Amino acid sequence: MGRPLLTGAALRAALPYLAIGAGVLALFLWLGTLPAARVGDGSEYYAMFYAWTDGLRPWMTPAANAAYDALQRSGEISGLVERDWFYQAFSELRVGDTTDFNHFWLYSLLAVLCQQAAALLQIHLSSHASFLTLHALLVGGTLAAAYRYYGWRGAGVMLAMTLCSPMLWYLDKVHTEPMTVCLLLLALMQMHRERYAAAALLLALTSTQNPSFALIAGIPWAYRVLLQWRQRYSIGELALLAGAAVTVLLHPAYYFWRYHVVTPQLLAGGAKLGGELSTFYIWILDPDLGLLPNWPLGVAMLLLGALLWLRQRAGKEASLHWPEVLFISVYLLVNFYANSSTNNLNSAATPGLARYALWYMPLGFTLLLWIVQRTAWRTLAGGLTALLLLAAMGCSAWLYHPLQPERYTTPSASSLWLQTHAPGLYNPPPEVFMERYSGVGEDRAFNVVVGPDCSKLLLVRAVPGAGGVATPPRCLYDSAKLQAYQQSMLPTFDKYRYAQLTSTQARSLQQALSDAVHSTALGANGSFALGEGWSTQEAWGVWSQAQRVTMYLPCAGQPFRLSMYLHSYGKQALAVRSGDQLLFEGPVAQDGGTLQFTVPPQACRGAVAKLDLRISDPHAPSEQGNPADQRLLGIALHNFQLSRLP
């Protein structure tokens, strides 16, 4: 009989890695069952996948274009943009009949290599499955490294950093965040172990997709040369250092060869070096974009870390390792500058916080590991620490479940609370306030945006397009009056300013009960009435997108008549209530018609009447063969009229 492949000791040593592999496999098999949807720049990465598989080049060729067109038409990935969009968006990045993108091709190439490796095992992977396989290898490799270096505590910390953080949301999305975060976590492990050559290569690999990390990769490279100059170089270390030096040049060398620029965003747009440096703090602290307000586990880590450090400092046990402090300082400074160079602070492809905020998340690995290693878990303090960490982990995992929708046009819970109850404490960058509190993102810019407290205004001098007013419906502001107010304030500011209305000013700018017909079309005068549950306004009016929607109407303590011109999506009935009182119940015509009913004086509270509209059977167009539209459509409101009763 031959010798066994694994002895008992070797098998015991391999079991933890087999367990990690099995767990990661189970996770990604489940993620693979979720609907595939494009987010953010995902179309570019799918396209570059076919640039390699069908064009055998890093740039788009006619063969790659045809393959991408077939994927887009198939509907296999919902939300893919049409190829014509690429030609318009990246017109500067074309050479003959070939096209490049604002983002580098290494991420897509690694997914192709996963597909080719699987093919050797007679496993066929689609483009989407190939990217998920890459993510699985990155997560599994990082977990295995954490176990190897720090045991089960390290693996547990890494698991928390993956499944109880914003990274969880990205695991089934084709976007570079899983690659970036895993490479950074691995690099920080190597920095902590003073394996500087390996850290330099890992940071260099990160720089292929995010060029600012090329500067950061120079720190561990220099540490190996200067701080460890007494140590002899192994062949492996020389290879790692040489590989790091070559890898940091991949991105700039490629684009300089193709377009004579070191990064495409300086040519095709998307970046202005240091353009938003005055708001560098937003990536950490902003309630909408920042990491800490949107990561409960991160906040818990900081609190526990500070308490533990203060206790050990009192006992003279705490100390700082200056090479790590210097590295973290440079890491923060470089990334603050790089992130503040973007032209789009409030970008898509996110469950809420900014994608750039994830660059700072790996710094928490060493902190959480230190907390886990230094805490006496069998004491009362240890038990309370465990409860706090578990609660924060559970909350984080719920917030970033992969099925949570993409969200960048609505404020976070903390931002909404702050701007509602204490708006004077913080003024966000105007782009963030406008896109989050207008509710339409970057689709339209406004001259006036009203905050949720109905008294804080963002006033902007000039915007692309027609401009206009965005205001919460319950504020009942008259758009024409707000625009006149903005014009009167122009001498007081250059580009933008925030203003806080007094109660007298607010009343003077509100709607008055009149017999005018109010259109709900985009930019028209009826948007003030639209409360919860309505979709984005369109050129003709607005759809409901929930079973229950609300309207807010001005009133004066007297009964008035409400007339609404509606049509329904399919066969629908409508019930309208004010509190417990039923005001109307009946069918809605599919081809359009007017509904009329009286709103009693009891509905008027504080000069506002809130109406609840309940729709009988809303359903999504995706159920009728339109997979891209998953809104629960019920009624379409074109216009409404308020009439005083004699």
C-alpha positions as CSV (number, residue, x, y, z in Angstrom):
1,M,0.0,0.0,0.0
2,G,1.2,3.5,-0.8
3,R,1.7,6.1,1.8
4,P,-1.3,8.3,2.6
5,L,-1.4,11.7,1.0
6,L,-1.8,13.4,4.4
7,T,-0.5,12.1,7.7
8,G,-2.6,12.7,10.8
9,A,-0.7,15.8,11.8
10,A,-0.8,17.2,8.3
11,L,-4.5,16.6,8.1
12,R,-5.1,18.3,11.4
13,A,-3.0,21.3,10.1
14,A,-5.0,21.4,6.9
15,L,-8.5,21.1,8.5
16,P,-8.8,24.8,9.4
17,Y,-8.0,25.8,5.8
18,L,-10.5,23.2,4.5
19,A,-13.1,24.6,6.9
20,I,-12.4,28.1,5.7
21,G,-12.6,27.0,2.1
22,A,-15.9,25.1,2.6
23,G,-17.4,28.1,4.4
24,V,-16.4,30.5,1.6
25,L,-17.6,28.1,-1.0
26,A,-21.0,27.9,0.7
27,L,-21.3,31.7,1.0
28,F,-20.5,32.3,-2.7
29,L,-22.7,29.5,-3.9
30,W,-25.5,31.3,-2.2
31,L,-24.4,34.7,-3.5
32,G,-24.4,33.1,-7.0
33,T,-28.2,32.5,-6.7
34,L,-29.0,36.2,-6.2
35,P,-30.1,38.2,-9.3
36,A,-27.1,39.6,-11.1
37,A,-27.4,43.4,-11.5
38,R,-25.0,46.0,-12.7
39,V,-24.1,48.8,-10.2
40,G,-21.9,51.8,-10.9
41,D,-19.0,51.1,-13.2
42,G,-19.9,47.4,-13.5
43,S,-20.6,47.7,-17.3
44,E,-17.0,48.6,-17.9
45,Y,-15.6,45.6,-16.0
46,Y,-18.0,43.2,-17.9
47,A,-16.9,44.8,-21.1
48,M,-13.2,44.5,-20.3
49,F,-13.8,40.9,-19.5
50,Y,-14.8,40.3,-23.1
51,A,-11.9,42.5,-24.3
52,W,-9.6,39.8,-22.9
53,T,-11.7,36.7,-23.8
54,D,-12.9,37.7,-27.3
55,G,-10.5,40.4,-28.3
56,L,-7.3,39.0,-26.6
57,R,-6.4,42.6,-25.8
58,P,-6.9,44.9,-22.7
59,W,-8.9,47.4,-24.9
60,M,-12.2,47.0,-26.6
61,T,-12.1,45.6,-30.1
62,P,-15.0,44.9,-32.6
63,A,-15.1,41.3,-31.4
64,A,-15.2,42.3,-27.7
65,N,-17.9,44.9,-28.6
66,A,-20.1,42.2,-30.2
67,A,-19.7,39.9,-27.2
68,Y,-20.7,42.7,-24.8
69,D,-23.7,43.6,-27.0
70,A,-24.8,40.0,-26.8
71,L,-24.5,40.0,-23.0
72,Q,-26.4,43.3,-22.7
73,R,-29.2,42.1,-25.0
74,S,-29.6,38.8,-23.2
75,G,-30.8,40.4,-20.0
76,E,-28.6,38.1,-17.9
77,I,-27.2,41.1,-16.1
78,S,-29.9,43.7,-15.3
79,G,-29.0,47.3,-15.8
80,L,-26.1,47.0,-18.2
81,V,-25.7,50.2,-20.2
82,E,-25.7,50.1,-24.0
83,R,-22.4,50.2,-25.8
84,D,-23.2,53.5,-27.5
85,W,-23.0,55.0,-24.0
86,F,-19.4,54.0,-23.8
87,Y,-18.6,55.8,-27.0
88,Q,-20.2,59.0,-25.8
89,A,-18.8,58.8,-22.2
90,F,-15.2,57.9,-23.2
91,S,-14.8,59.6,-26.6
92,E,-11.3,60.8,-25.6
93,L,-10.2,57.2,-24.9
94,R,-10.4,55.9,-28.4
95,V,-7.7,54.8,-30.8
96,G,-9.1,53.8,-34.2
97,D,-11.9,51.3,-33.6
98,T,-10.6,50.4,-30.1
99,T,-11.8,51.9,-26.8
100,D,-10.5,52.1,-23.3
101,F,-12.3,53.1,-20.1
102,N,-11.7,55.3,-17.0
103,H,-10.9,52.1,-15.0
104,F,-8.0,49.7,-15.4
105,W,-8.3,46.2,-16.8
106,L,-6.4,44.1,-14.2
107,Y,-9.6,43.3,-12.2
108,S,-11.3,41.9,-15.3
109,L,-8.2,40.0,-16.4
110,L,-8.1,38.2,-13.0
111,A,-11.7,37.2,-13.5
112,V,-10.8,35.8,-16.9
113,L,-8.0,33.8,-15.4
114,C,-10.5,32.3,-12.9
115,Q,-12.7,31.3,-15.8
116,Q,-9.8,29.7,-17.7
117,A,-8.7,27.8,-14.6
118,A,-12.2,26.5,-14.0
119,A,-12.3,25.4,-17.7
120,L,-9.3,23.2,-17.0
121,L,-11.6,21.3,-14.5
122,Q,-14.4,21.1,-17.1
123,I,-16.4,23.8,-15.2
124,H,-18.0,26.5,-17.3
125,L,-18.2,29.9,-15.7
126,S,-20.2,32.9,-17.0
127,S,-18.7,36.3,-16.9
128,H,-20.6,37.1,-13.7
129,A,-19.7,33.8,-12.1
130,S,-16.0,34.4,-13.0
131,F,-16.0,37.7,-11.0
132,L,-17.7,36.0,-8.1
133,T,-15.1,33.2,-8.2
134,L,-12.4,35.9,-8.0
135,H,-14.1,37.4,-5.0
136,A,-14.3,34.0,-3.3
137,L,-10.6,33.4,-3.8
138,L,-9.7,36.9,-2.5
139,V,-11.9,36.5,0.6
140,G,-10.8,32.9,1.2
141,G,-7.2,33.8,0.8
142,T,-7.4,36.7,3.2
143,L,-9.2,34.5,5.8
144,A,-6.6,31.8,5.4
145,A,-3.8,34.4,5.8
146,A,-5.5,35.8,9.0
147,Y,-5.7,32.3,10.4
148,R,-2.1,31.4,9.5
149,Y,-0.7,34.6,11.1
150,Y,-3.1,35.1,14.1
151,G,-5.0,31.8,14.6
152,W,-8.7,31.6,15.0
153,R,-8.9,35.0,16.6
154,G,-7.4,36.5,13.5
155,A,-9.7,34.6,11.2
156,G,-12.7,35.7,13.4
157,V,-11.6,39.3,13.1
158,M,-11.2,39.0,9.3
159,L,-14.7,37.4,9.1
160,A,-16.2,40.3,11.0
161,M,-14.4,42.7,8.7
162,T,-16.0,40.9,5.7
163,L,-19.5,39.9,6.8
164,C,-20.2,42.7,9.3
165,S,-19.0,45.7,7.2
166,P,-20.0,47.5,4.0
167,M,-17.8,45.0,2.1
168,L,-20.6,42.4,2.4
169,W,-22.8,44.3,0.1
170,Y,-20.2,44.2,-2.7
171,L,-19.4,40.5,-2.6
172,D,-22.0,39.7,-5.3
173,K,-21.5,42.9,-7.3
174,V,-19.0,43.3,-10.1
175,H,-17.0,46.2,-8.7
176,T,-13.4,46.5,-7.5
177,E,-14.2,47.0,-3.8
178,P,-13.7,43.3,-2.8
179,M,-10.4,43.2,-4.5
180,T,-9.3,46.6,-3.0
181,V,-10.3,45.7,0.5
182,C,-8.8,42.2,0.5
183,L,-5.5,43.4,-0.9
184,L,-5.4,46.1,1.7
185,L,-6.2,43.8,4.5
186,L,-3.4,41.4,3.4
187,A,-1.0,44.3,3.0
188,L,-1.8,45.6,6.6
189,M,-1.2,42.0,7.9
190,Q,2.3,42.1,6.3
191,M,3.0,45.5,7.6
192,H,2.1,44.4,11.1
193,R,4.5,41.4,10.8
194,E,7.2,43.7,9.3
195,R,7.2,41.7,6.0
196,Y,7.6,44.9,4.1
197,A,8.5,43.5,0.7
198,A,5.2,41.5,0.5
199,A,3.2,44.6,1.8
200,A,4.8,46.7,-1.0
201,L,3.7,44.2,-3.7
202,L,0.1,44.0,-2.3
203,L,-0.2,47.8,-2.2
204,A,1.2,47.9,-5.7
205,L,-1.5,45.5,-6.9
206,T,-4.1,47.8,-5.3
207,S,-2.6,50.8,-7.2
208,T,-3.5,49.2,-10.6
209,Q,-7.2,50.1,-10.0
210,N,-6.5,53.0,-7.6
211,P,-3.3,54.8,-8.6
212,S,-2.9,56.8,-5.3
213,F,-1.8,53.5,-3.7
214,A,1.4,53.6,-5.8
215,L,2.7,56.3,-3.4
216,I,1.6,54.3,-0.3
217,A,3.4,51.2,-1.7
218,G,6.6,53.2,-1.6
219,I,6.5,53.3,2.3
220,P,7.0,49.6,3.0
221,W,9.4,49.4,0.0
222,A,11.5,52.1,1.7
223,Y,11.1,50.4,5.1
224,R,12.6,47.2,3.8
225,V,15.5,49.1,2.2
226,L,16.2,51.5,5.1
227,L,14.9,50.1,8.3
228,Q,16.0,46.5,7.7
229,W,19.2,47.3,5.9
230,R,21.1,44.9,8.2
231,Q,19.0,41.9,7.0
232,R,20.2,40.0,4.0
233,Y,17.8,39.9,1.0
234,S,16.3,36.5,0.1
235,I,15.6,35.8,-3.6
236,G,11.9,35.9,-2.7
237,E,12.2,39.4,-1.2
238,L,14.1,40.7,-4.3
239,A,11.4,39.3,-6.5
240,L,8.7,40.9,-4.4
241,L,10.4,44.3,-4.4
242,A,11.0,44.1,-8.1
243,G,7.5,43.0,-8.7
244,A,6.2,46.0,-6.7
245,A,8.3,48.4,-8.6
246,V,7.0,47.0,-11.9
247,T,3.4,46.7,-10.8
248,V,3.0,50.4,-9.7
249,L,4.0,51.4,-13.2
250,L,1.4,49.2,-15.0
251,H,-1.4,51.8,-14.8
252,P,0.5,54.9,-15.7
253,A,2.7,53.2,-18.4
254,Y,-0.3,51.7,-20.1
255,Y,-2.3,54.9,-20.4
256,F,0.8,56.9,-21.3
257,W,1.5,54.5,-24.1
258,R,-2.0,54.7,-25.4
259,Y,-2.9,58.3,-24.7
260,H,0.1,60.2,-23.3
261,V,-1.5,60.7,-19.9
262,V,-0.6,58.8,-16.6
263,T,-4.3,58.2,-15.7
264,P,-7.3,58.4,-17.9
265,Q,-9.4,60.5,-15.5
266,L,-7.2,63.5,-16.3
267,L,-8.2,63.1,-19.9
268,A,-11.7,61.8,-19.9
269,G,-12.8,63.7,-16.8
270,G,-13.7,62.5,-13.4
271,A,-10.9,64.0,-11.4
272,K,-9.3,67.4,-10.5
273,L,-6.3,67.0,-8.3
274,G,-7.2,68.3,-4.8
275,G,-10.4,69.9,-6.0
276,E,-12.4,69.1,-2.9
277,L,-9.5,69.0,-0.4
278,S,-11.4,71.3,2.0
279,T,-13.9,68.6,2.6
280,F,-11.4,65.7,3.1
281,Y,-13.1,64.7,6.4
282,I,-16.3,63.6,4.7
283,W,-14.9,60.1,3.9
284,I,-14.7,59.4,7.6
285,L,-17.2,61.6,9.3
286,D,-20.0,62.8,6.9
287,P,-23.3,61.2,8.0
288,D,-24.1,60.2,4.4
289,L,-20.8,59.4,2.9
290,G,-18.5,58.7,5.8
291,L,-17.3,55.3,7.1
292,L,-17.9,55.8,10.9
293,P,-21.5,57.0,10.8
294,N,-22.4,54.1,8.5
295,W,-20.5,51.3,10.2
296,P,-21.7,50.3,13.7
297,L,-18.8,47.8,14.2
298,G,-16.3,50.6,13.3
299,V,-17.8,52.9,16.0
300,A,-17.8,50.1,18.6
301,M,-14.1,49.3,17.7
302,L,-13.1,52.9,18.2
303,L,-14.9,53.2,21.6
304,L,-13.5,49.9,22.9
305,G,-10.0,50.6,21.5
306,A,-9.9,54.0,23.2
307,L,-11.1,52.6,26.6
308,L,-8.6,49.8,26.4
309,W,-5.7,52.1,25.4
310,L,-6.5,54.6,28.2
311,R,-6.6,51.8,30.7
312,Q,-3.3,50.3,29.6
313,R,-1.7,53.8,29.3
314,A,-2.6,54.4,32.9
315,G,-0.8,51.2,33.7
316,K,2.1,52.2,31.4
317,E,1.5,49.2,29.2
318,A,0.6,51.1,26.0
319,S,3.2,52.0,23.4
320,L,3.2,53.2,19.8
321,H,5.3,51.7,17.0
322,W,6.5,54.7,15.0
323,P,6.9,52.9,11.7
324,E,3.2,51.9,11.8
325,V,2.2,55.4,12.9
326,L,4.1,56.9,10.0
327,F,2.6,54.5,7.6
328,I,-0.9,55.1,8.7
329,S,-0.3,58.9,8.6
330,V,0.9,58.7,5.0
331,Y,-1.9,56.3,4.2
332,L,-4.5,58.8,5.4
333,L,-2.9,61.9,3.9
334,V,-2.4,60.4,0.4
335,N,-5.9,58.9,0.3
336,F,-7.6,62.1,1.7
337,Y,-5.9,64.0,-1.2
338,A,-6.7,61.4,-3.8
339,N,-10.3,61.0,-2.7
340,S,-10.8,64.7,-2.6
341,S,-9.7,64.9,-6.3
342,T,-12.9,63.3,-7.5
343,N,-15.4,65.4,-9.4
344,N,-18.3,63.2,-8.1
345,L,-18.4,63.1,-4.3
346,N,-21.8,61.4,-4.1
347,S,-21.3,58.5,-6.5
348,A,-23.4,55.4,-7.2
349,A,-22.6,51.7,-6.7
350,T,-23.1,52.0,-2.9
351,P,-25.6,50.9,-0.3
352,G,-25.3,54.3,1.2
353,L,-21.8,55.4,2.2
354,A,-19.1,56.6,-0.3
355,R,-17.1,53.8,-2.0
356,Y,-13.9,55.7,-1.1
357,A,-14.8,55.3,2.6
358,L,-14.0,51.6,2.2
359,W,-10.4,52.5,1.6
360,Y,-10.1,53.4,5.3
361,M,-11.9,50.3,6.6
362,P,-8.9,47.9,6.6
363,L,-7.1,50.1,9.1
364,G,-9.6,48.7,11.6
365,F,-8.2,45.2,11.3
366,T,-5.2,45.8,13.5
367,L,-7.4,47.7,16.0
368,L,-10.0,44.9,16.3
369,L,-7.3,42.2,16.5
370,W,-5.6,44.2,19.3
371,I,-8.9,44.5,21.2
372,V,-9.6,40.7,20.8
373,Q,-6.1,39.8,21.9
374,R,-6.0,42.2,24.9
375,T,-9.5,41.7,26.3
376,A,-10.0,39.4,29.3
377,W,-13.1,37.7,28.0
378,R,-14.1,35.8,31.1
379,T,-14.6,39.0,33.2
380,L,-17.6,41.3,33.4
381,A,-15.9,43.9,31.2
382,G,-15.1,41.1,28.7
383,G,-18.7,40.0,28.6
384,L,-19.9,43.5,28.0
385,T,-17.3,44.0,25.3
386,A,-18.5,40.8,23.6
387,L,-22.2,42.0,23.8
388,L,-21.3,45.4,22.3
389,L,-19.3,43.8,19.5
390,L,-21.9,41.2,18.7
391,A,-24.7,43.9,18.6
392,A,-22.6,46.1,16.3
393,M,-21.7,43.1,14.1
394,G,-25.4,42.1,13.7
395,C,-26.4,45.6,12.9
396,S,-23.7,46.0,10.3
397,A,-24.5,42.7,8.7
398,W,-28.2,43.7,8.5
399,L,-27.4,47.1,7.0
400,Y,-25.2,45.7,4.3
401,H,-27.0,42.5,3.3
402,P,-26.4,41.9,-0.4
403,L,-30.1,42.3,-1.2
404,Q,-30.2,45.8,0.2
405,P,-30.8,48.2,-2.7
406,E,-28.3,50.6,-4.1
407,R,-28.8,53.9,-2.3
408,Y,-27.2,57.3,-3.0
409,T,-30.2,59.5,-3.6
410,T,-31.6,59.4,-0.1
411,P,-30.0,60.5,3.2
412,S,-28.8,58.0,5.8
413,A,-30.7,57.6,9.1
414,S,-28.1,59.6,11.0
415,S,-28.0,62.3,8.4
416,L,-31.8,62.6,8.3
417,W,-32.0,62.8,12.1
418,L,-29.2,65.5,12.2
419,Q,-30.7,67.7,9.5
420,T,-34.2,67.3,11.0
421,H,-33.4,68.0,14.7
422,A,-30.1,69.9,14.7
423,P,-29.5,71.2,11.1
424,G,-27.3,74.0,12.3
425,L,-24.6,71.6,13.5
426,Y,-23.4,70.5,10.1
427,N,-23.5,71.7,6.5
428,P,-22.6,68.9,4.1
429,P,-20.9,69.7,0.7
430,P,-23.6,71.1,-1.5
431,E,-23.5,68.2,-4.0
432,V,-24.2,65.8,-1.2
433,F,-27.0,67.8,0.3
434,M,-28.6,68.4,-3.1
435,E,-28.5,64.9,-4.4
436,R,-29.5,63.2,-1.1
437,Y,-32.3,65.6,-0.1
438,S,-33.7,66.3,-3.6
439,G,-34.3,62.6,-4.0
440,V,-33.2,62.5,-7.6
441,G,-29.5,62.1,-7.3
442,E,-27.4,63.5,-10.1
443,D,-30.2,63.4,-12.6
444,R,-31.1,67.0,-12.0
445,A,-29.6,70.0,-10.3
446,F,-31.6,72.6,-8.3
447,N,-31.2,76.2,-7.3
448,V,-33.0,75.7,-4.0
449,V,-33.1,72.5,-1.9
450,V,-35.1,72.5,1.3
451,G,-33.9,70.3,4.2
452,P,-36.2,67.9,6.2
453,D,-36.7,70.5,8.9
454,C,-38.4,72.8,6.4
455,S,-36.3,75.8,7.5
456,K,-32.8,75.0,6.2
457,L,-32.2,75.9,2.6
458,L,-29.3,75.2,0.2
459,L,-29.2,78.1,-2.3
460,V,-27.1,77.6,-5.5
461,R,-26.4,80.5,-7.9
462,A,-26.1,78.5,-11.1
463,V,-26.7,74.9,-12.0
464,P,-26.8,72.9,-15.3
465,G,-30.2,72.7,-16.9
466,A,-33.4,74.5,-15.9
467,G,-32.7,74.5,-12.1
468,G,-35.7,74.7,-9.9
469,V,-36.8,73.8,-6.4
470,A,-36.7,70.6,-4.4
471,T,-38.7,70.6,-1.1
472,P,-40.2,68.0,1.2
473,P,-44.0,67.8,0.6
474,R,-45.0,68.5,4.2
475,C,-43.3,71.9,4.1
476,L,-45.9,73.1,1.5
477,Y,-43.6,75.7,0.0
478,D,-44.6,77.6,-3.1
479,S,-41.8,76.9,-5.7
480,A,-42.2,80.4,-7.3
481,K,-41.8,82.1,-3.9
482,L,-38.7,80.0,-3.1
483,Q,-37.2,80.9,-6.4
484,A,-37.9,84.6,-5.8
485,Y,-36.2,84.2,-2.4
486,Q,-33.2,82.7,-3.9
487,Q,-32.9,85.5,-6.4
488,S,-33.2,88.1,-3.6
489,M,-30.3,86.3,-1.8
490,L,-27.9,86.3,-4.8
491,P,-25.9,89.4,-3.6
492,T,-25.0,87.5,-0.4
493,F,-23.1,84.6,-1.9
494,D,-20.8,83.6,-4.8
495,K,-21.5,79.9,-5.7
496,Y,-23.7,78.6,-2.9
497,R,-24.8,79.2,0.7
498,Y,-27.0,77.7,3.4
499,A,-29.8,79.8,4.8
500,Q,-32.0,79.2,7.9
501,L,-35.5,80.6,7.7
502,T,-37.4,82.0,10.6
503,S,-40.9,80.8,11.2
504,T,-42.2,84.1,9.8
505,Q,-40.2,83.8,6.6
506,A,-41.3,80.1,6.2
507,R,-45.0,81.0,6.5
508,S,-44.6,83.8,3.9
509,L,-43.1,81.3,1.4
510,Q,-45.7,78.5,1.8
511,Q,-48.6,77.6,-0.6
512,A,-51.9,79.3,-0.2
513,L,-55.2,77.4,-0.8
514,S,-56.3,78.4,-4.3
515,D,-58.3,77.0,-7.2
516,A,-55.3,76.6,-9.4
517,V,-54.6,73.2,-11.1
518,H,-51.3,71.8,-9.9
519,S,-49.4,69.5,-12.3
520,T,-47.3,66.7,-10.9
521,A,-45.0,66.6,-13.9
522,L,-41.2,67.0,-13.4
523,G,-40.5,70.6,-12.6
524,A,-44.2,71.6,-12.3
525,N,-45.9,73.3,-9.4
526,G,-47.6,70.2,-7.8
527,S,-44.6,68.4,-6.3
528,F,-45.2,70.0,-2.9
529,A,-48.1,67.6,-2.3
530,L,-46.2,64.4,-3.0
531,G,-45.3,62.5,0.2
532,E,-44.1,59.0,0.8
533,G,-44.5,56.2,-1.8
534,W,-44.3,58.1,-5.0
535,S,-41.8,57.4,-7.8
536,T,-39.6,59.9,-9.5
537,Q,-41.6,62.6,-11.4
538,E,-41.7,62.3,-15.1
539,A,-42.6,64.6,-18.0
540,W,-46.4,63.8,-17.7
541,G,-46.8,63.3,-13.9
542,V,-45.8,60.7,-11.4
543,W,-46.5,57.0,-10.6
544,S,-47.1,55.5,-7.2
545,Q,-44.6,52.8,-6.3
546,A,-46.0,51.4,-3.1
547,Q,-49.4,50.1,-1.9
548,R,-49.7,53.2,0.4
549,V,-48.8,56.7,-0.7
550,T,-49.4,60.0,1.0
551,M,-50.2,63.6,0.0
552,Y,-49.7,66.8,2.0
553,L,-52.1,69.7,1.2
554,P,-52.4,73.3,2.5
555,C,-55.6,74.0,4.5
556,A,-57.1,76.8,6.6
557,G,-59.4,74.9,9.0
558,Q,-62.2,74.9,6.5
559,P,-63.5,72.0,4.3
560,F,-62.3,72.0,0.7
561,R,-62.8,69.8,-2.4
562,L,-59.9,67.8,-3.9
563,S,-60.0,66.8,-7.6
564,M,-57.4,64.4,-8.9
565,Y,-56.8,63.3,-12.5
566,L,-55.5,59.7,-12.4
567,H,-55.1,56.6,-14.4
568,S,-54.3,53.1,-13.1
569,Y,-51.7,50.4,-13.8
570,G,-54.1,47.5,-14.5
571,K,-57.3,47.2,-12.5
572,Q,-57.1,49.2,-9.3
573,A,-59.3,50.5,-6.5
574,L,-58.4,53.4,-4.3
575,A,-59.2,54.2,-0.7
576,V,-58.4,57.7,0.7
577,R,-58.3,58.4,4.4
578,S,-57.5,61.2,6.8
579,G,-56.6,59.5,10.0
580,D,-59.4,57.0,10.6
581,Q,-61.9,58.9,8.5
582,L,-62.6,57.4,5.0
583,L,-62.9,60.2,2.4
584,F,-63.2,58.2,-0.8
585,E,-63.3,54.6,-1.9
586,G,-63.8,53.4,-5.5
587,P,-62.2,52.2,-8.8
588,V,-59.6,54.1,-10.8
589,A,-60.1,54.3,-14.6
590,Q,-57.3,52.6,-16.6
591,D,-57.7,55.2,-19.4
592,G,-57.8,58.2,-17.0
593,G,-60.5,60.1,-15.1
594,T,-61.1,62.6,-12.4
595,L,-61.9,61.7,-8.8
596,Q,-63.5,64.2,-6.4
597,F,-64.2,64.3,-2.7
598,T,-64.3,66.6,0.2
599,V,-61.6,67.0,2.8
600,P,-63.1,67.9,6.2
601,P,-61.8,70.5,8.5
602,Q,-60.8,67.8,11.0
603,A,-58.0,66.8,8.5
604,C,-56.3,70.1,8.9
605,R,-53.6,70.1,11.5
606,G,-51.1,73.0,11.7
607,A,-52.2,74.3,8.2
608,V,-51.4,70.9,6.7
609,A,-53.8,68.1,5.7
610,K,-52.2,64.7,5.3
611,L,-54.0,62.1,3.2
612,D,-53.3,58.4,3.0
613,L,-54.0,56.7,-0.3
614,R,-54.2,52.9,-0.3
615,I,-54.1,51.1,-3.7
616,S,-55.7,47.7,-4.0
617,D,-53.3,45.7,-6.2
618,P,-50.1,47.4,-7.3
619,H,-47.7,45.2,-9.3
620,A,-44.3,45.6,-11.0
621,P,-43.7,45.8,-14.8
622,S,-41.1,43.2,-14.2
623,E,-44.0,40.7,-13.8
624,Q,-45.2,41.7,-17.3
625,G,-41.9,41.1,-19.1
626,N,-40.0,44.3,-18.2
627,P,-37.2,43.1,-15.8
628,A,-35.6,46.5,-15.5
629,D,-38.6,48.0,-13.8
630,Q,-39.4,46.5,-10.4
631,R,-41.5,49.4,-9.0
632,L,-44.9,48.5,-7.5
633,L,-47.0,50.6,-9.8
634,G,-50.6,51.4,-8.9
635,I,-51.9,54.8,-9.9
636,A,-50.5,57.6,-12.0
637,L,-51.3,61.1,-10.8
638,H,-51.3,63.8,-13.5
639,N,-52.7,66.8,-11.7
640,F,-54.9,67.9,-8.8
641,Q,-57.0,70.9,-7.8
642,L,-58.0,72.3,-4.5
643,S,-61.3,74.2,-4.4
644,R,-62.9,76.1,-1.5
645,L,-66.4,75.1,-0.7
646,P,-69.1,77.8,-0.5
